[in-house]
């Protein structure tokens, strides 16, 4: 089981990365990004719209 500090740290890391991506216009993921991600991360990205370019053939 993960300790609470680890879980909180991961949440903050994810939120910070998402904010940076949105601010820099890099919020869409590439195929290379997907290769490094877990199934859970990919599903989260799909739900949040970060795979739309790939899913709809725009990238």
N, C-alpha and C positions, 0 to 999 in steps of 0.2 A: 504494500500500500504506500502511496506517495505521501510525503510529509506535507503539511499545510504550506510551509514556506516555499517549497518547490512548486506546488500548484499555483500559488499566487504569483511567483516569479514568472512562470510560463505564461500566465494570463497577461501580465504587464508587458512581457516581451512581444506577444502576439499583437496586443493593442498598439504598442509603439510602432511596430513594423507596419501595421495596416495604416496608421496615420502618416507615416513617412511615405509609403507607397502612394497613398491618395494625394498627398501634397506634391509629389514629384511626377504624378501622372503614370506611375508604374503599377497601378492596381490590378491590371490583367496579368494572368500567369501564362507562362510559355510551356511548351512540351518538356523542355529541360527542367523547369520548376517541378512539374508533376513527377518526373523520374526520381526526385529526391524526397518526395512527400509520402506520408502514410495514407492509408485508405481514409482514415478519419479526417486528416487535413484536406484531402482532395474533396471529400463530401462537404466539408465546411466551406471550402472555397467555391464549390458549385452553388451551394445555397446562398452565399453572399454575392454571387454574380461575378466573381473574379475569373470564371472560365467562359464567360459569354463569347468572347472573341473566338476562342477555339471551338466552342460548341456550334457557333453559327457561321463558321468558315471565314471569319474576318481576319484570321492570323495564320 
